[in-house]
Amino acid sequence: MSSPLFLGFDLSTQQLKAIVIAEDVSIVHESAVHFDRDLPSHGTTNGAVKGPDEGEVTSPVLMWLEAIDLVMQRVKNAGVDLNAIVGISGAGQQHGSVYWSEEAEKALAAMDPKRSLADPGHLAPRAFALPNAPIWQDSSTTKDCRNLEAAVGGPQVLADLTGSRAYERFTGPQIARICRLKPAAYRDSARISLVSSFIPSLFLGHIAPIEVSDASGMNLMNVLTCKWDDALLEACGGPELRAKIGPEPVVGGTILGRISQWWVERWGFNPDCIIAPFTGDNSATVVALSAPGDALLSLGTSTTLLLSIPPADSPPARFTTSHLLSHPTTLDAQIAMLCYKNGALAREQIRDRCAGADWARYNELVEQSPQGGSGFMGFYFPLPEIIPPGVQGEFIFQCKDNEEPQLVHGLQPDASQHARAILESQFLSIKSRITAILPAHSPPLQRLIVTGGSSANQTIRQLAADVFGMRVYVAESKEAAGTGGAVLAKFAWWKAHVGGASGSFEEMTMETGEVERMRLVATPKDEVTKVYDGLVDNYRRCEERVVHLCGQA
């Protein structure tokens, strides 16, 4: 028998990727379908359709079915032995939702191997109550967000319960809007899936349950018990939503079932191939790149921190400016998520002003200036920020010991101090919040894995190591979410064949010696980290002034 292979999908906003890995997690094959380019008949822009209502953003479900047909053809044409694939899982863009009709279960169970998924009348339109799926870019649900928060006692109460306050993109408010504005479509929706549970439903031939980590992006699940909350279900969709949302969420590593006969006959899959729960794209990235006790810092257009928090006696703190997700493989573990809008854009604006758009010159300015900028602290928000919410503009402070920070006027926009100050303030914002989120007596964090465009800059890597007091690594793979999906398929297969029901994800990775290939790129200097530890309180005081100043504007 050939060596086992594992297939992972990543259905993101703009494309569908398929990643095939071997047992040692090496990538055997990858294919992709780009929605705008490969499937232009759907008229999407960057994979999405805007309107007709203000803030409404959706993707055609039929386009996703066509993409799965096409990507499978590309995988097969590349010579991948589909019969050797023993497990399938993957990732879906978070928050998006698919509305199945009363006919869906019958249609899924009776799929004809002579017909493609997207063949007219095969699944679409009859299996779907809505032809388009609301996705994470949708911002049409502000009214529903406020209604949901009011129903439970406010944003902090909702954050304590679900891990997040109500956000327009979250699935609960999306469902509430459809219930309110499209009551017939809501009534006709027998089941509601996330994008991450829609895809395994096609492989199983019946509707799959939702997975715990992706359920954390719905405002419908208790993030600590990983169970649906009846009061939240009632607030978003009335008493019938519990039946529509399906059984309690499932954890990664579960076997949902064997692949359906349609895939065996049409594509030549092994009938014993298992289907495992798919998760959200951020959670799949955590699976691919980190373990509990690691932090993952994406330094792209936005700045995102994903922090894997091991099980502890007390739960992590929940805030209205951050997210807490259940962990996809480890019950009682969580992922904290911080997302900032002003990432690379703000850094590049300062680089252009201070260093003539030259990164080498910019790095020199950072390295020549003292840690902590001699008490100089800058805040740079060209766009309205998410953390802290709504602040915008540029604010410079001088901090002396325990004195109140003084707002500085008259510093030139191209002054060299800005180069270091923007990095320090971006990282200190994260550092101050990690401390607040982590449970008391948490073990020290282990590794900081950096990704995104700025992760190639050695000066930024070293400053991150020093501020956070952590060794900094970069991952060699660029396809983290799809690879994480394939690893989740392997985890379910490993538990069934080797580890047993109690086998942990960490045991699997230690046993097979597979850790996503990482390269150590920076080590913290203890004496410098102590300087930054002492700046956290000053940072908080300055940030409070910024929030106050923006509130007065």
N, C-alpha and C positions, 0 to 999 in steps of 0.2 A: 504494500500500500504506500502511496506517495505521502510525503510529509504533510501534516495538517496546515491549512491556510485559514486566515480569518479575514472577513470582509467588513470594512467600516465605511459608512456613508457620512457625508457632511452636507446637509441641505441648508445652505446659507442664503442670504438675500439675493445675491447675484449669480450664484452657480451651484451646481450639484457636483460634489467630488466623490469618487469611489477609491478607496485605498485598500490594497491587499497586502497583508503582512504575513510573515512566517512565524513560527513558534518563538523565535528569538527576537521578535518585533522588528526585524529588518523589513524595509518596504520592498515588496516584490513587484508591485505595479500600482500606478495611479492613473486615473482618467478623470476628465471633467467635462461638464456641459455648461456653457455660459449662456444664460437665458436670453439676453438681448441678441447676442450674435448667432447662436445656434437655433433659437426658436423665435424668430422675429415676428411670426404671425400673431403673437399675443400682445404686441404693442407695448411691452414693458420698457421702462427706463430704469436702468440699474436693478432689474428684476422685479420692479414694483409698478403699480398703477395708482395714480393719485386721483382722488375724488370719487364720486361726484360731490360729496359733502365736504365742507371745510375741514381740513386736517385728516381726512380719511385716506388711508394708504393700505392697499391689499395686493395680493398676488393670486393669479388664476390657479386653481387646484389642477385643472387639466394640463397646464404647463408643467407642473411638477410631475404628473404622470408621464407626459411625453419625455421629460428629462430622464426619468428612471429607465424607460424603454431604451433611450439613446445611449445612456452611460453603460447599461448592461451590454449593448451591442459592441461598444468600444472595448469593454473589458474582454469580451469573448474574442473579438477580432485580434486582440493583442496576444492571444494564445494562452490566457490564464486557464488553468484546469479547474473549472467550476465544480467538478465532482470532488475535488480535494478540499473545498471550503467546508469547514466543520462548524463554523459559528458566524453569525451576522449581528452587528449592532451598529451604532452610529450616533450622530449628533444632528440636532435641528436648531435653526435660529430660535432663540428664546421668545416666549410670549405668544407667537402666532397660533391661530386656532382654526380647525377644520370642522365643519358642521355636517355630520352624516344624516342621511334621511332614514325613514323607516325601512326602506328597501336595501339599505347598505349591507347588513349582515348576509342577506340572501345573495346579493350580487357578489360579495367577496367570496362566499363559499362556492359559488357556481362559475367562477372564472373559467373561460374557455381557452385552453392552451393554443388554439389556432388563432387567437386574437390578441393583439397587444393590449397593454394596460389602458392606453389612450384611445383605442379604437372607439369611434363614436357609438354610444349606446351600451358599451361594455360595462364601464363603471360610471363614467360621466355622460350625461348629467344625472342619471337616476339615483346614484348612490349618495348624492350631496344635496342638502337643503339650501346651501348657498354656493354659487359657483366660484366665488373668490374668498380667500382667507385673509382676515385682518392680520397685519404683521406688526413687528415691533416699532416701525416708524410711524404708526398711526398715532395721532394726537387729538382725536375727535371726542375723547371721553372725559373731559375735565369735569363736566357736571356729574357724571357717574362716579368719578373719584371722590368728589366732595360728599356725595350721597353716602358712599360706602364708609368713609371716615366718620361721618356724623352718626351712622347707624351703630358703630361700635364704641363711640366715645372719643374720637379724635385721632389724628395721625400717629401719635406716639403709641396709643393703645393698639392700633392696627399693626405698627412696626413690631411691638412686643409679641404680638400673636403670630404674625406671618413672616417676620423678618424684614419687611419693608412697609413704608407708608404707601398709600394708593398712588400709583403712577399711571399715566394715560396709556402706556404701552402694555401694562399688565393685563392678563387674560380675564380676570374677574370683571374689571370695569368694561372690557371689550364685550363680554357676554351681556352685561347689564345694558349696554347701549343697544345691542341687537334685540334684546327682550323688549326694550322701551320703544324703539323705532321700527323694528321689523317683526312684530309679534307673530305673524303667520310663519315666517321662516324659523323663528325660535320654536314655535309649537311643532313644526315639522322636523326639527332636529332631534332625532332619537338619541344620538350620542354626540359628544363634543370631544375632539382630540386636540392635543398640542401637535405642532409639526413633528415633534420627536416621537409621538405615539401614532401618528398617521402612517409613517413609513413602515414600521413593523407590522401594522395591521394588514398592509398589502402582502407582506411575506407570510403571515400566519393564515390568511384567509378568513380572519375574523378580527373584530376591533380590539386592539391591545389596550391594557391599562396604562395610565400615566405614571411616569417614573418620579421618584421622590425629589430629586434635585431640581428637575425642570418644573415640577409642581410648585416649587418655592417662588417661581416668578409669576404667580397667578393671583396673589392676595386671597387665596381660598383655603390654603392648608396651614394647619398649626405647624410651625417650622421646628418645634421641639418634639412633638409626638409623631409627626409625619402622617397625620390623619386629616381628612377633610373636616372643616369646622362648619357645623350646621347653621350657625347664625350668619356666617359669611356667604354660604351658599344661598340662604334665604334672601339676603340683602341684594345679591347680584342677579338671581334668576328665579326666585320664588321656590316653593316646596318641590317643584319638579326637577330642579337642577341636580339634586343628588343622583337621580337615576340617569340623567343625561351625561354627567361627568364620569360615571362608571365606578368600579370598585376602588378601594383605598389604594393610594400610590404604592408602587413596588420599588424595591431597592435594586441597584445594579448587581449583576452576578446571578440574578434569577434566570431560570429558563422559562420563557413564556410558552414555548411549544416548539414543535418541529416545523420545518418549512412546508408550505402547502404544495399540493400535487401540481398546481399550475407551473410553479418554478422548476419542478423536477422534469416535467414533460416538455416545457417550452425551452428551457435553458440548460438542462442537464445537470442541475444541482443534485447532490446526494440527498436522498429522502431523510437521512438521519441528521442533516444539518440543523443546528439549533438556532433559535431566534432569541436574543437577549434584549432587555429594555434599552432603548435609545435614550440619550439625555440631552441637555441643552449644550450649546456650543462652548460656553464658558466652562461648564463643568467638565466637558470632554477634554478641553485644553488642560485643566487641572490634572485629570487622569493621565494624560500623556506626558506632562512635564514635571509634575511635583508629587510629593507625598505629604501626609499630615506633618505639620511643623515647618513646611516650606512656604515661601511667599513668591508669587509670580507677578512681576511688574512689567506691564506692557507700555512702552514709551513710544506710542504712535501718535496719530492726530489727536486722539484723546489719551489721557493717562489713566490706566486701569490697574488696580491692585486686586489680586485674588489671593486670599490668605487661607491655607488649609489649617483648620484648627482641630487638633486631636480631641477625642472624648475627654471630658473633665468633670469634676464633681459639681461645678456650677456652670450654667450655660454662658456663652458670650453675651455681652451687652448688645442691645439692639438700639439703633438710632434712626431718626427720620432722614438723615443724609447718607446712609449707607445701606447695604443689603446684606442679609444673612440667608444663605442657602443651605439646605440639607446636603450632606456629602453623598456623591453618587455611589460609592462603594463601601463606606464605613458608617454603619448606623451609630448614632450619637456623636458623630463628628460633623463639623460644619465648614462652610466656605464663607468667609466675609469678603464682600466686594465693595470697593470704593471706585467711583468713576468721576473723572474730572474732564470738563470740556476743553479747558485751556492747557493743552499739552504741547505738542511740537510747534503749533502755530505761534504760541507765545514765545517759546524758546528761539524760534527762527527770527521773530521780529527783533528780539534783543540782539541776536547775533548780527543781523543786518545793520542795526544802529551802532553797535559798539565795535564791530570787527569787519565792517565792509562786506558782509555776507560770506566771510571766509571762516570755515570751521577751525582751521589750524590756528589762525590768529585768535579766535574766540577761546580755544582751549588754553592758549598761552596766558590770556587775561585771567582765566579762572585759576590756573596753577600759580600765578604770581601774586594772587590776593590772599589775605589771611583767612583761615577758617572762621566763620561767623562774621566776616566782613567788618571787623573792629566795631561790632555793635550796630552795623548797618543792616537793615532788613527791608527787602522790597517785595511787593505783591503786584502781580501782573495778570490782569484779566481783560484781554481785548474783547472776549465774548462774555455774555452773562454766564456766570459759573454755576455749577451744580453743587459743589462743596467749597465754601458755604453758599447756600442757594441765593442766586440773583445778584451777587456782587459783580461790579464791572468797573474798570478803570485801572489806574496805576497809583500805588500808594507806597511812599518811602518813609521809614521810621529810623530814628536813632535810639538805641536801647543802651542804658547804663545801669548795670547791676539790677537792683530791685526797684529802680525809679520807674515812673510811668513813661511808656514809650512816647517820644516826641515826633510829631509829623514834620518831615523835612520838606522845605520848599526851596526851589532854585537849583536843585541838582540837575546838571545837563542830561538830556535824554541819551547822549552817547557816552556818558561817564563809564569808566571801566568797571566800577563797582557792580553795575547791573549784571555783568556776565555771571559772576558767582551767585549773586543774590537770587536770581530767578530759580536756579537749580536748588539752592538751599531752601527757599520758601516752598517750592513744590514738594520736595522730599520731607521737610519738617511737617507739612500739613498731613502727610501720610503717617509719619512716625508718631505724631501726637494722637492720631486716631487709632492706630494699632494698639497702643498702650491702653486706650479706653475700652476697646472691644474685647481684648483677650481676657479670659477668666483669671481671677486671682490665682497666684501660685502656678501660672502656666510655665512649662519648661521653656527655655530660650528658643527662639526660632532658629532653624538650621541653615537653610540656603535661601538666597535671593536669586531667582531665575529671571533674567531680563530678556524681553523680546521687543519687536517693533524697531522702527528706523533708528532711533537714538541709541539703541542697545549696541550699535557698532562703534560708538564713540568711547574710547578708553578713558578719557577724562571724566565723562559722565558716569561710567561704570565705577571708577575709583571713588568718586564723590558719593555715589549710592552706597558702596561698601562702608565708607566711613560714617555716613549719617545713620545708617541702619545697624551698623555693627555686625554685618553678616557677610559671609563669603558670597561673591557674585559669580554666577554661571550663565553661559549662553547655551541654548539648545541647538543641535546641528540640524534638526528637522524643521521645515517651514510649514508642514501640514498637520498642525497639532490637533485640531478638532477631529479630523477624519482618522488620524492615527489613534487618538484616544477612543474613538468609537470602535475601531478594530480591536484595541486592547480590552475594551469592555466585553466584546464577543469572546475573546480568549479567556477572560476571567470566569465567565459563566461555564465555558467548556472545561476549564481547569478544575473548578469546584466539583463538577460532575464526575470527572475522571481521576483526579488526584487529591485535591485538597479537602473534599467532603463539604458538607453543609456549613461547617464552622470555619472553613479555610478563609483566611483573610487576603485581601489584595496585596498587603505588604509581604505575606508569606510567599505568595506566587512570585512576586518580583525578586525576592531574595533567592528563592529556590532555583529560578531559571537564570539568575544573574543579569536580568535585563533591566536596565534603567535607561530611559531615553538618553541617548548619547549626549553627555554634557561636557562642557569645557570650562574649567575654572579660569576666570579672567581678572579678578580683583580680590584682594584680601584686606579686611579692615585694619587700620592702624589704631590700636586701643586708645592711645592718648588723644587722637583726633575724635574718636567716637565719644569720649568723655566730654569733649567740648560741646558736641552736638546734644548729648544728653542734657547738658546744662542750659541749652537754648530753647528747649521745648516750652517752658513756661513763658518765656519772652515771646515766643512765636504766638502762643495762644492769646496773650494780652494784645498783641498787635492785630491779630485776626479779629478779635472782638471790636477793636476800634474801627477796622475796615467795615465790618457789618453795620456798626452804628452810623458811620459816615454815609454809607450807601442808603441806609434807611432814612437819612435826613434829606437825601437828594430829591 
